[in-house]
Amino acid sequence: MATHKSAEKRATQNEKRSVRNASLRSSIKTSMKAVVASVATKDKEAATKSLQSAIPAIARAATSGAFHKKTASRRISRLTKKVNAMK
């Protein structure tokens, strides 16, 4: 384990960030599932509404470092494609 004071601080910070990022990723997955579920039930209005709330959440997660920016972009793109295919 960490023996230097700076290494101990770093380990504590990493733990905090890990918990925060896990929580953020979990909430993002939930919002993505809401979009997919409304697409599966063919509810265009609900799908659009949930997509509009999911996109900024995914983008914020990428800015905070919970996701890589290309991962966030890919997820947004795939969700948007699913909703647009409903037309």
C-alpha positions as CSV (number, residue, x, y, z in Angstrom):
1,M,0.0,0.0,0.0
2,A,1.0,3.7,-0.1
3,T,3.8,4.6,2.3
4,H,4.4,8.3,1.4
5,K,2.0,11.0,2.5
6,S,1.4,12.1,-1.1
7,A,0.7,8.6,-2.2
8,E,-1.8,8.1,0.6
9,K,-3.6,11.3,-0.5
10,R,-3.6,10.2,-4.1
11,A,-5.1,6.8,-3.1
12,T,-7.8,8.6,-1.2
13,Q,-8.6,10.9,-4.1
14,N,-8.7,8.0,-6.5
15,E,-11.2,6.2,-4.2
16,K,-13.5,9.2,-4.1
17,R,-13.4,9.7,-7.8
18,S,-14.0,6.0,-8.5
19,V,-17.1,6.1,-6.4
20,R,-18.4,9.3,-8.0
21,N,-17.7,8.0,-11.5
22,A,-19.4,4.6,-10.8
23,S,-22.5,6.4,-9.6
24,L,-22.4,8.7,-12.7
25,R,-22.0,5.7,-15.1
26,S,-24.8,3.9,-13.4
27,S,-27.2,6.8,-13.8
28,I,-26.2,7.2,-17.4
29,K,-26.9,3.5,-18.1
30,T,-30.4,4.0,-16.5
31,S,-31.2,6.9,-18.8
32,M,-29.9,5.0,-21.8
33,K,-32.2,2.0,-20.9
34,A,-35.1,4.4,-20.7
35,V,-34.5,5.5,-24.3
36,V,-34.1,1.9,-25.5
37,A,-37.3,0.8,-23.6
38,S,-39.4,3.6,-25.1
39,V,-38.0,2.7,-28.6
40,A,-39.0,-1.0,-28.0
41,T,-42.5,0.0,-27.1
42,K,-42.6,2.3,-30.2
43,D,-43.5,5.4,-28.2
44,K,-42.0,8.1,-30.3
45,E,-42.8,11.0,-27.9
46,A,-41.4,9.2,-24.8
47,A,-38.3,8.1,-26.8
48,T,-37.6,11.7,-27.9
49,K,-38.2,13.1,-24.4
50,S,-35.9,10.6,-22.8
51,L,-33.2,11.1,-25.5
52,Q,-33.3,14.8,-24.9
53,S,-32.5,14.2,-21.2
54,A,-30.0,11.5,-21.8
55,I,-27.8,13.4,-24.3
56,P,-26.7,16.2,-21.9
57,A,-26.2,13.7,-19.1
58,I,-23.9,11.6,-21.3
59,A,-22.0,14.8,-22.4
60,R,-21.5,15.9,-18.8
61,A,-20.2,12.5,-17.8
62,A,-17.6,12.8,-20.6
63,T,-16.6,16.3,-19.5
64,S,-16.1,15.1,-15.9
65,G,-14.0,12.2,-17.0
66,A,-16.4,9.3,-16.2
67,F,-16.3,8.4,-19.9
68,H,-14.0,9.1,-22.8
69,K,-15.3,11.7,-25.1
70,K,-15.5,9.3,-28.0
71,T,-17.3,6.8,-25.9
72,A,-19.9,9.4,-25.1
73,S,-20.2,10.5,-28.7
74,R,-20.7,6.9,-29.8
75,R,-23.4,6.3,-27.2
76,I,-25.3,9.5,-28.1
77,S,-25.0,8.6,-31.8
78,R,-26.4,5.1,-31.3
79,L,-29.3,6.2,-29.2
80,T,-30.2,9.0,-31.7
81,K,-30.1,6.5,-34.6
82,K,-32.5,4.2,-32.7
83,V,-34.9,7.1,-32.1
84,N,-34.7,8.4,-35.7
85,A,-35.3,5.0,-37.1
86,M,-38.8,5.1,-35.6
87,K,-40.0,7.6,-38.2
